Each structure stands twice: as C-alpha cells, then as structure tokens.
Amino acid sequence: MAWMILLNLARKPEFFQASPGTVTGLCWYAANGEPVPAECDLALTVVGDLGMLGPHAIVFLPVSPSSTPNGPGHIRAVHGESVYIIAVSRQSLDLARQQQLYDEGADDVHVLDGRQAMFACLARAKRHFQRLHGVEAVRRDLRERLDVLQAALDHLPTPIYLKDLDGHYLACNTAFASLLSRPREDVIGHRLHELAPSETAEKHETSDAHLLQIGGVMCYETDVCLHDDDERYVMLHKALVTDENGKPCGIAGVMIDITERKRLEARLMNAAERDPLTDAYNRRKFFEIANDAIADAIAHGETLCVAAIDVDHFKSINDEFGHAEGDITLCSIVDILRSHETEGMIVARAGGEEFFVFFFGTAAARAEEILQAMRTEISHYCQIRTAAGGLAGTISVGMAVFDPAAENIDRALRRADAALYHAKRNGRNRLSRAK
C-alpha cells in the first residue's frame, strides 16, 4: 500500500516541482550520516545537504528520544512550509518528546514498527499535499484575476488608489504612481506623508479622517502640489470601503485631473473681468466690487471716494507715434496706477484713455495722497514731448468723496468727471477735487 501511495503521488507532478539540481519525492535526511533503516522499505533518496531538498519533498528525518541540533526546526528554518517533515524514530517516544518535535516543525512523528504505521504517515502526507495543491490552485487563480484587474486599471489614465485605515497604500494603478513620480512598489505600504509635501499630505489626510467619520462617498475639487514646480487641480472621488459586515477597512480614491479646465476657467474669468490690453479691471467688474463695498460702507457708516482719470493729449500720441505707441503708453500708465494699489482700492479702465479708481475702507481716507503719488510718478516716467512742443502722456485727475447712504456711485462719478475736466481746463497734469 505504501508503494501505491507513492505511485499516486508521483503521478501528480505539481507535488514535486523543483529547481534543477534539487531532490523531491521521498527523501531521507541523513545530516549525521545515519543510514536508512531496513524497516523503512521505501525507495528513499538520501540527502545530506538541505540545499538539495526541493519544494514539496516528503522528508524522513531520523530523531532520537532526546533533542538533537539537526531537528525539524533546522529544516523548517531553511524551507519553510514547502516540505512535509516526518520525524522517524527507532525507539518509542514519550508524549513530551513528540510534542517537542511538533513544536519544532514536524508534520508527523513515526516510530518504525511496520508497514501499517508507514502507510498512515504517507496517507497523511498525501492529504497534506492535496490540500496544499488546492490552496495553491486557488491562490494562482486569485493571482491571475488580480493581474487582470491590475492590468485593466493600469490601462486607465485616471489615478486610482486604495488605502488602509492608517493611510498606507494597499494598491494603486500606474497613473497614480506616475502622479507621484515613483514606481508602484515604492508607493505600496507607504503613507502620503512619505511621498508628497507635508502640506498636501496633511490636507488629504484630514479629508480622509472626515470621510471615516461620515462614511459614504466624497467628491470635491482640490489642488495637489506633489512637486515644487507642479501644482495640479483634481476632482477627487473617494469612498469608505467596508467589509461584508459593514466594518470600515479602507479608503478607495479616483483622481480626475482638471488642471486644464481650471486654467481655462481662470482665463475666461480674467477675460470677463479685465481689460485685454492693460489687464486693469473692466467697467463691469469695477461696479461689481464697488457695489459690494458700498453696501458694507452703508452698514458701517463709512465715507467712500471715487476718481476719474484721463490721459492728457492721448490723441497726439496716437497721431504722431502710432497706435502701438499709444497702447504702450496706456499699459505703462496702468502699471504705475496698479503699483499704488493697496487694500481697499481698485483701478479699472472705463474706456479709451479714461480710468476709474475706487477707494473704500481705510484707503478712502488716503485717496488724495495716493492719487497725487500716481500722478507725479506717471508725469516722471510716461511724459512724451510731441512735435508741436506740447506734453502728452501725463494724467488729469478728478476725485469725489461721497457718503454712500446719501449719494449713489453714478452721481459721485459724474462729480469726479466734472472735477477731471476742471483739471484739464486749468493746465492738465493735476488733480482737482469735486465740490
């Protein structure tokens, strides 16, 4: 019967897959030179070196009633669970010694007392390898399924990841690893704090903590700065992963890169709010900001100020030097106007060569001082002498202080405009205050 079992095992090559130069099947480990007992009537391959043992070998290990240095633990330390160890003794072993052998790693203990006991050992070994083969088949099938799933995820351009509850990455696709500029193996097992700037990591881990509290799914837009020179914007979808009992076990996330969309939105917003030539606010944005500030000023009983500015003899610049030079002059003037911008002050292009300036909050009290500083600097840097001998490129300014609870901004602008033309009539390159 023992030979029948051995024959059946030999018909299953998956039990005895080994590397070249190694031994599988039934082996007698004779580290101390102990010969194969006559009672052990099997075709055993004698092995004296652990390196010769291949995976799935059935190893008969001679033992004595007392402990020896080359016990089961010696073999198990080298080959792990890949071999089946039968401790063989010529003498009976007490229960304590048998337990010791099992504790050291023996799978079975056999006392040489006939074929029936040997048959039982081989039957147990056969069942062990059948179970092992089944487990390995299931593991291979799962591995193949996981490989297919990983390949599918790697073909998607969208970064995808899975974390455990402590924030360690359990899985990710190639797109996510590329986002972090690291190979996948350097991502798995690590937290975002180890892979990205601390500010980015803290923001996302705070979000993870909130998701753990509320459960379900979160979806939001956020910036992701993974490198000093590369700020991206993403639409982040993430969900709390639970087991079959509803217990949280991780967080899955999908990141959709919306950087180009956000940049386009910013360009569209800029186009809607700013003058395309000078980049100053346009009239629509000027009145939008002014109306918000006016409502706040009325609530707090504050006084505001508005100014109208016109470039002196601007037509002469266009006629004599061309419109390109006129555009350069306008841009230079706006650069100086905006260089004086402070909190509570905005500059807008009203149209042509005319500009509006609005002062609110603490800036309103300093409006005249700021406007004079603007005018002086523009006179110094933007003044152009025309062929007719006149000066162009300076600015004339009209300003009007008003109480928003008693006067609307349109009327205040008309008073500022009247003061502007008073400045022009009186020699230009000056500021006139409305009455």
Buried (B, 14 or more C-beta within 10 A) or exposed (E): EBEEBBEEBEEEEEBBEBEEEBBBBBBBBBBEEBEBBEBBEBEBBBBEEBEBBBBBBBBBBBBEEEEEEBBBBBBBEEBEEBBBBBBBBBEEBEEEBBEBBBEBBBBBBBBBEEEEEBBBBBEBBBEBBBEBBEEBEEEEEEEEEEEEEBEEBBEEEBBBBBBBBEBBBBBBBBBBBBBBEBEBEBBBEBBBBEBBBEEBBEBBBEBBEEBEEEEEEBEEEBEBBBBEEEEBBBBBBBBBBEEEEEEBEBBBBBBBBBBEEBEEEEEEEEEEBBBEEBBBBBEEBBBEBBEEBBEEBBEEEBBBBBBBBBBBBBEBBBBBBEEEBBBBBBEBBBBBBBEBBEEBBBBBBBEEBBBBBBBBBEBBBBBBEBBBBBBBBBBEEBBBEBEEEEBBBBBBBBBBBBEBEEBEBEEBBEBBBBBBBBBBEEEBBBBBBBE
